[in-house]
Amino acid sequence: MGGLRTLPWYVAGSQVLGVACVVITGVWMGHYRGGYAWDGSTQEFNVHPLCMVLSLVFLYGDAVLVYRVFRNETKRSVKILHALLHMMALIISIVGLVAVFDFHSAAKIPHMYSLHSWCGMLTFVLFFIQWLLGLGFFLFPWASAQLRSWYLPLHVFFGLLLLAMSVGSCLLGITEKLLFSIMETYSRFTGEGVLANILGLLLVCFGVVVGYVVTRDDFRRPPNPEEEALSVHFKTLSEGEIPSSP
């Protein structure tokens, strides 16, 4: 219980970090890069980083945290919230992808040539597959208990891996944008460069805090008598029981 008392502080810290990442991205694109539009201009490109940080970092990280934050709610309710947050992240990330592809097409810039674009697209595709599999295995389970038991560790592993990939893709994107935009003045510690560097550090901190909360054993959901047969932490309650949910 002593360790559990620190959980609200870690969760609050993650939210402060996540909101700061979104706000700083918005300020960077709004103040330094000319604002937002949907007309094929550089202002449309600015929609891309804001959407991706909001969706595949902040909302995705919160979706990962719900099983620790709502520890005493029914597992079914938490599953639905987990899926809805992922769906919001999916929709917003699609908007961000459309914005950057539309900008590249209007500006006659080749698509998908940079390491950032490769890593970012791989992250998005894996995220979409993970979301679909999560729906099929856990929220609307069609698979057998044995199959769900086999997939559960993979689902948990790829959940954290995708958050790390999202943060890494953002760091690549930040560096790429700075080199394209202020390469000549970046080394002079200009305001835009410093702000972007701070954003990168905050993104890393957000990912670290979320990862720590999710992997710490004493932050896991407490046992619920009605759900023990489904819980991964109570496999041995009776012979042959197989877990079917995170």
C-alpha positions in Angstrom: 0.0 0.0 0.0 2.9 2.3 0.6 4.0 2.1 -3.0 0.4 2.4 -4.2 0.1 5.9 -2.6 2.6 7.2 -5.1 0.5 6.1 -8.1 -1.6 9.3 -8.3 1.6 11.3 -8.4 3.0 9.4 -11.3 -0.3 9.6 -13.1 -0.6 13.3 -12.5 3.0 13.8 -13.6 2.4 11.9 -16.8 -0.6 14.1 -17.6 1.3 17.3 -17.0 4.1 16.0 -19.3 1.6 14.9 -22.0 -0.4 18.1 -22.0 2.9 20.1 -22.1 4.0 18.1 -25.1 0.7 18.9 -27.0 0.8 22.6 -26.0 4.4 23.1 -26.9 3.8 21.4 -30.3 0.8 23.7 -30.8 2.9 26.8 -29.9 5.8 25.7 -32.1 3.6 25.2 -35.2 1.3 28.1 -34.4 3.8 30.8 -33.4 7.1 29.9 -35.2 5.7 28.0 -38.3 2.8 30.3 -39.2 -0.3 28.6 -37.8 -2.7 26.1 -39.3 -4.8 25.7 -42.5 -6.1 23.1 -44.8 -5.1 24.4 -48.2 -2.0 22.4 -49.2 0.4 25.0 -47.8 3.0 24.7 -45.1 0.3 25.6 -42.7 -1.5 22.4 -43.5 1.7 20.5 -42.8 1.6 22.0 -39.3 -1.5 20.0 -38.6 0.6 16.8 -38.9 2.9 17.1 -35.9 0.2 18.4 -33.7 -2.1 15.5 -34.5 0.6 12.9 -34.2 1.7 14.1 -30.8 -1.9 14.4 -29.6 -2.9 11.0 -30.9 0.0 8.5 -31.0 1.8 9.8 -27.9 -0.6 11.5 -25.5 -3.9 9.7 -26.1 -2.1 6.4 -26.8 -0.2 6.8 -23.5 -3.4 7.5 -21.6 -5.0 4.4 -23.2 -2.1 2.3 -21.9 -2.6 3.8 -18.4 -6.3 3.2 -18.0 -5.8 -0.3 -16.5 -3.7 1.3 -13.7 -5.8 4.5 -13.2 -9.2 2.8 -13.0 -8.1 -0.1 -10.8 -11.4 -0.7 -9.1 -13.8 -0.3 -12.0 -15.2 -3.3 -13.8 -12.8 -4.8 -16.3 -15.4 -4.5 -19.1 -15.8 -0.8 -18.5 -12.0 -0.3 -18.6 -11.7 -2.3 -21.8 -14.3 -0.1 -23.5 -12.5 3.1 -22.3 -9.2 1.6 -23.5 -10.6 0.9 -26.9 -12.3 4.3 -27.2 -9.1 6.2 -26.4 -7.3 4.1 -29.1 -10.1 4.9 -31.5 -9.8 8.6 -30.9 -6.0 8.3 -31.4 -6.6 6.4 -34.6 -9.0 9.1 -36.0 -6.7 12.0 -35.1 -3.6 10.3 -36.5 -5.4 9.7 -39.8 -6.1 13.4 -40.0 -2.4 14.1 -39.3 -1.3 11.6 -42.0 -3.7 13.1 -44.6 -2.4 16.5 -43.8 1.2 15.7 -44.5 0.5 13.6 -47.6 -1.7 16.4 -49.0 1.0 19.0 -48.3 3.6 16.8 -50.0 1.4 16.4 -53.1 0.7 20.1 -53.4 4.3 21.0 -53.0 5.5 18.3 -55.3 7.6 16.7 -52.6 8.3 12.9 -52.8 6.4 10.8 -50.3 7.9 8.3 -47.8 11.6 8.9 -48.5 12.9 9.8 -45.0 13.7 7.6 -42.0 11.1 9.5 -40.0 8.4 8.7 -42.5 9.3 5.0 -42.6 9.3 4.7 -38.8 6.2 6.8 -38.5 4.2 4.8 -41.0 5.4 1.5 -39.5 4.2 2.7 -36.1 0.8 3.7 -37.4 0.3 0.4 -39.3 1.3 -1.7 -36.2 -0.9 0.5 -34.0 -3.9 -0.1 -36.3 -3.3 -3.8 -36.4 -2.9 -3.9 -32.6 -6.2 -2.0 -32.1 -8.0 -4.4 -34.4 -6.6 -7.5 -32.7 -7.4 -6.1 -29.3 -11.0 -5.6 -30.3 -11.2 -9.1 -31.7 -9.4 -10.9 -28.8 -10.6 -9.0 -25.7 -13.5 -6.6 -26.3 -15.5 -8.7 -28.7 -13.8 -12.0 -28.0 -14.2 -14.6 -30.8 -11.0 -16.5 -30.1 -10.6 -19.4 -27.9 -9.3 -19.0 -24.3 -6.0 -20.7 -25.4 -5.5 -18.3 -28.2 -6.3 -15.3 -26.0 -3.8 -16.6 -23.5 -1.1 -16.9 -26.2 -1.8 -13.4 -27.6 -2.1 -11.5 -24.3 1.7 -11.2 -23.6 2.2 -10.0 -27.2 -0.5 -7.4 -26.8 1.1 -6.0 -23.6 4.6 -6.1 -25.1 3.6 -4.4 -28.4 1.5 -1.8 -26.4 4.7 -0.5 -24.8 6.8 -1.0 -27.9 4.5 1.1 -30.0 4.6 4.0 -27.4 8.4 3.9 -27.6 8.2 3.8 -31.4 5.8 6.8 -31.4 8.1 8.8 -29.2 11.1 7.8 -31.4 9.3 8.8 -34.6 8.5 12.1 -33.1 12.1 12.7 -32.2 13.1 11.9 -35.8 10.4 14.3 -37.0 11.5 17.1 -34.7 15.1 16.8 -35.9 14.1 16.7 -39.5 11.8 19.7 -39.2 14.5 21.7 -37.5 17.1 20.9 -40.1 14.8 21.8 -42.9 13.6 25.0 -41.3 16.4 26.6 -39.3 19.5 24.6 -40.2 21.7 27.8 -40.4 20.6 29.2 -37.0 19.9 26.0 -35.1 23.4 25.9 -33.6 22.9 29.4 -32.2 20.4 28.3 -29.7 17.5 30.2 -31.3 14.2 30.2 -29.5 12.6 27.8 -31.9 15.4 25.3 -31.7 15.4 25.4 -27.9 11.6 25.0 -27.7 11.8 22.0 -30.0 14.6 20.4 -28.0 12.6 20.8 -24.9 9.6 19.2 -26.6 11.8 16.2 -27.4 12.9 15.8 -23.8 9.3 16.0 -22.6 8.2 13.4 -25.0 10.9 11.0 -23.7 9.9 11.8 -20.1 6.3 11.1 -20.9 7.1 7.7 -22.4 9.4 6.8 -19.5 6.8 7.7 -16.8 4.0 5.8 -18.6 6.2 2.8 -19.1 7.2 2.8 -15.4 3.7 3.0 -14.2 2.5 0.1 -16.5 5.4 -2.2 -15.6 5.5 -1.6 -11.8 3.9 -4.7 -10.2 2.3 -3.0 -7.2 0.4 -0.6 -9.5 -1.5 -3.5 -11.1 -5.3 -3.9 -10.7 -6.3 -5.6 -7.4 -8.1 -8.9 -7.6 -11.8 -8.9 -8.1 -13.6 -12.1 -7.1 -15.9 -11.9 -10.1 -13.0 -11.5 -12.5 -10.3 -13.7 -11.1 -11.0 -16.5 -13.5 -10.2 -14.0 -16.3 -7.3 -12.3 -14.7 -3.7 -13.0 -15.8 -2.6 -12.9 -12.2 -4.9 -15.7 -11.1 -4.1 -18.4 -13.6 -3.8 -21.1 -10.9 -7.0 -20.5 -9.0 -8.4 -23.8 -10.5 -7.0 -26.4 -12.8 -7.2 -25.4 -16.5 -8.2 -21.8 -16.1 -6.7 -19.7 -18.8 -6.6 -15.8 -18.7 -8.4 -14.0 -21.5 -7.8 -10.3 -20.8 -5.0 -7.8 -19.8 
